[in-house]
């Protein structure tokens, strides 16, 4: 078996393990930390499955129908997806990470210890300009039977907290990170208007609400991400 196959198998195993952790506490299911882990391992698996070792944000977001107002240069940037990519948990905020200790091609998860985002990966590009891009993910998920909605103000506060940490990120990686984007992944309702969504995306902030998240994870993985939803909720409500 090729090393690439081993990496894909390992990523799929770790994604499934997030489900096992969630199911050990039926009161929480995929809420909180298990959902954050699921998003991180899904991202790792998606990058490993990239065609020809590269992927664009446009390709990554295509199933969701969102992200279309991101800067064109960012959407079409060829992101290198290496044959090996790992996940690593950090138990303290980014501000306390030693200088130069973070590496590209590792999905770092911070959980509740870090303001602004839960997981972070820096990928190199095929163009050299920009040479590196940081993708941060804020994972939001309701508890069983919960139907909380996130306001645009909440998204903007997360973006502000994320941007305040950029200097810490540059120091932690020890090399320049030339472009950044924040993905607000909310398996709950989030209702930016068309204008608000456009304005957020022009700032490199993408909101994936309940519907977009379902499309992003694909039907099979969406089932896992939606553990927190009321199982009696009609399917047509998720597709409207």
RANORQUI-V137638 format. One record per residue. N is the residue number from 1. PHI is phi in whole degrees, 0 to 359 (none if undefined). NEAR is the number of other ideal C-beta (glycine too) atoms within 8 Angstrom. Layout:
((N | PHI | NEAR) (N | PHI | NEAR))
//
This chain:
((1 | none | 3) (2 | 290 | 5) (3 | 301 | 7) (4 | 298 | 8) (5 | 294 | 8) (6 | 298 | 9) (7 | 295 | 12) (8 | 295 | 11) (9 | 299 | 8) (10 | 295 | 8) (11 | 294 | 13) (12 | 295 | 9) (13 | 297 | 8) (14 | 293 | 11) (15 | 295 | 15) (16 | 296 | 8) (17 | 295 | 8) (18 | 298 | 13) (19 | 295 | 13) (20 | 299 | 8) (21 | 300 | 10) (22 | 297 | 15) (23 | 287 | 8) (24 | 290 | 5) (25 | 232 | 7) (26 | 302 | 5) (27 | 287 | 6) (28 | 254 | 11) (29 | 50 | 13) (30 | 268 | 15) (31 | 282 | 12) (32 | 61 | 8) (33 | 303 | 8) (34 | 300 | 14) (35 | 291 | 15) (36 | 299 | 13) (37 | 295 | 12) (38 | 297 | 15) (39 | 298 | 14) (40 | 297 | 14) (41 | 286 | 14) (42 | 297 | 11) (43 | 300 | 13) (44 | 302 | 15) (45 | 295 | 12) (46 | 297 | 10) (47 | 292 | 11) (48 | 293 | 13) (49 | 271 | 6) (50 | 300 | 10) (51 | 289 | 5) (52 | 57 | 4) (53 | 73 | 8) (54 | 212 | 11) (55 | 207 | 11) (56 | 255 | 11) (57 | 297 | 12) (58 | 300 | 9) (59 | 291 | 7) (60 | 296 | 8) (61 | 266 | 11) (62 | 309 | 6) (63 | 294 | 7) (64 | 273 | 11) (65 | 77 | 6) (66 | 243 | 11) (67 | 86 | 11) (68 | 290 | 6) (69 | 261 | 7) (70 | 299 | 13) (71 | 308 | 7) (72 | 304 | 6) (73 | 296 | 6) (74 | 284 | 12) (75 | 298 | 11) (76 | 261 | 8) (77 | 295 | 13) (78 | 280 | 10) (79 | 266 | 13) (80 | 283 | 10) (81 | 251 | 11) (82 | 291 | 7) (83 | 288 | 7) (84 | 231 | 7) (85 | 217 | 13) (86 | 238 | 8) (87 | 245 | 12) (88 | 217 | 8) (89 | 265 | 8) (90 | 246 | 11) (91 | 262 | 5) (92 | 220 | 6) (93 | 296 | 9) (94 | 304 | 12) (95 | 300 | 6) (96 | 260 | 5) (97 | 285 | 11) (98 | 300 | 5) (99 | 301 | 6) (100 | 74 | 8) (101 | 271 | 7) (102 | 270 | 11) (103 | 235 | 5) (104 | 298 | 9) (105 | 68 | 11) (106 | 234 | 11) (107 | 272 | 14) (108 | 267 | 12) (109 | 248 | 13) (110 | 245 | 13) (111 | 62 | 10) (112 | 279 | 6) (113 | 281 | 8) (114 | 237 | 12) (115 | 283 | 6) (116 | 99 | 14) (117 | 197 | 14) (118 | 255 | 13) (119 | 218 | 15) (120 | 209 | 13) (121 | 220 | 13) (122 | 250 | 13) (123 | 244 | 13) (124 | 272 | 9) (125 | 246 | 13) (126 | 274 | 7) (127 | 264 | 7) (128 | 85 | 5) (129 | 210 | 5) (130 | 289 | 9) (131 | 277 | 8) (132 | 218 | 15) (133 | 227 | 15) (134 | 258 | 12) (135 | 246 | 12) (136 | 253 | 13) (137 | 231 | 14) (138 | 254 | 13) (139 | 257 | 10) (140 | 235 | 10) (141 | 212 | 12) (142 | 277 | 10) (143 | 282 | 9) (144 | 305 | 10) (145 | 76 | 5) (146 | 272 | 8) (147 | 227 | 8) (148 | 295 | 7) (149 | 244 | 8) (150 | 260 | 12) (151 | 273 | 8) (152 | 298 | 11) (153 | 300 | 6) (154 | 295 | 8) (155 | 298 | 15) (156 | 294 | 9) (157 | 295 | 8) (158 | 295 | 13) (159 | 297 | 13) (160 | 297 | 9) (161 | 294 | 11) (162 | 296 | 14) (163 | 291 | 8) (164 | 292 | 8) (165 | 264 | 14) (166 | 299 | 10) (167 | 294 | 6) (168 | 293 | 10) (169 | 295 | 13) (170 | 302 | 9) (171 | 293 | 9) (172 | 295 | 13) (173 | 276 | 13) (174 | 76 | 8) (175 | 223 | 5) (176 | 298 | 6) (177 | 250 | 13) (178 | 270 | 8) (179 | 213 | 11) (180 | 221 | 11) (181 | 210 | 14) (182 | 246 | 15) (183 | 251 | 10) (184 | 261 | 14) (185 | 264 | 12) (186 | 239 | 14) (187 | 276 | 14) (188 | 193 | 14) (189 | 281 | 10) (190 | 219 | 15) (191 | 238 | 8) (192 | 290 | 10) (193 | 291 | 7) (194 | 301 | 6) (195 | 291 | 6) (196 | 296 | 9) (197 | 297 | 12) (198 | 298 | 9) (199 | 296 | 8) (200 | 295 | 15) (201 | 293 | 14) (202 | 293 | 9) (203 | 262 | 7) (204 | 69 | 12) (205 | 242 | 11) (206 | 247 | 14) (207 | 261 | 13) (208 | 253 | 12) (209 | 276 | 12) (210 | 311 | 11) (211 | 290 | 9) (212 | 293 | 12) (213 | 296 | 15) (214 | 299 | 12) (215 | 292 | 11) (216 | 292 | 11) (217 | 284 | 11) (218 | 72 | 8) (219 | 306 | 6) (220 | 292 | 7) (221 | 290 | 10) (222 | 299 | 12) (223 | 303 | 7) (224 | 291 | 13) (225 | 295 | 15) (226 | 263 | 11) (227 | 304 | 10) (228 | 280 | 13) (229 | 278 | 8) (230 | 299 | 7) (231 | 295 | 4) (232 | 272 | 4) (233 | 297 | 8) (234 | 300 | 5) (235 | 301 | 6) (236 | 294 | 6) (237 | 291 | 7) (238 | 276 | 10) (239 | 254 | 6) (240 | 280 | 5))
//
